[in-house]
Amino acid sequence: MRRVDLARARGFTLLEAMVALVIVALGMMAVNGQLNRYVVAASFVEEKTLASWIGTNQITALSVGTTWPAVGTHDEDVEFAQRKWRCHIVVTETDVMNLHRVDVSVSLKDNPERVIDKVSGLVEPPVPAGIPPPRWALPIVAQQGAE
């Protein structure tokens, strides 16, 4: 009778092994689900960041241009980060004279209805030709030991 007890105590039963495998499988499914959510979130953040850069670049290009953007709307296609993007640019007047508001909606070119990011900015008219840019004075820095 003692031999039977020792033989039984040496290993796991088939039922115990199957329960352990079910627990491990459930854990792996949870990890897989979390990794899927991470990949989707990372992809969304990447698209949002790129779209924000593109919108900001469009506003910067309008603000440093040689002509003041006309009031109205237009679309512009951009290739950035090996993707094709569509920028819907809306220029409107503001209550402040010589200041236009620019709203840029950025989407992927193959799905222009889905706006990924929207960036807004203010643009003033360019400096007239012949007027030099301002020369800012350099800050005076105290030298060490000159006291």
Helices and strands as residue ranges (DSSP letters): H 2-9, H 14-63, E 72-80, E 83-93, E 100-108, E 115-123
